[in-house]
């Protein structure tokens, strides 16, 4: 299983957009994404390198598996 590494917020936003999430608002340097059927919003900070723990928390919130994340990352 590939290791999750820090990536830029632009790539992470693209991953969630490919999965069907929509940007609903931006507050300061945080982007808020939602998707029908997912009860909590996914919040992505505008960091150059997003830490692994933030990526994992967002994947858990979005109910995206590690394998699916890697697939989406390869499409970018």
N, C-alpha and C positions, 0 to 999 in steps of 0.2 A: 504494500500500500504506500503510495507516494506521501512524502512528508509535506505538511502545509508550511509554507514560508511566507514572510511578510511581503505584501504587494502594495502598489499604490491604490489610493482610493478610487481612481478612475477605472482601473481594471476591476476592482471589487463591485463598483456600481454597474459595470457592464455585465458581470456575472449574474447579478440579481435581475437586471433588465432582461437578459436572455431567458431567465426562469419565469418571467411574467410579472415581475414587480414593477410598480409605477411610482415615480417620484411625486409625492404630494406636497411637500414643503421643504424649505431650507431655513434653518434657524441658526444664525451665526455660521459656524463652520461644521454644522452637522446636517446631513441629508437624511430625510425620512422617507422610507419606501414602504408601501403596503401592497397586499395581494388578497384578493377575495379567498376566504377559507382559512386564512392565517390570522389568528386573533390579535397578535401583537405586531406593531410596526418594527421594521428593521432600521436601526439608526447607524449610519456610516459617517465617521468623522473624516474631515478633509485633511488627512495626514499624508505626508509623502510616502511613508511606509507604515501600513496598518499592522499592529502587533498581532501575532498568531492568536492570542486569547480573544481578541475582538472578533477576528474572522470566525473562530470556532463558536463563540456565543451567537453571532449572527446566523451561522448555518443552523445551529440548534433552534433558534427562534423561527427561522424560515422553514424548518423541517426538510433541509437539504442534506443528503448523505455526503460523505467525503468523496465517494466515487463519482457522484453526480457533479460535485464541485470541480473535480479534476477534469471531467468531460467538458464542462462549460468553460473552464479556464483555457483549455486547448482550442476552443472555437474562437477565442479572441485573437 
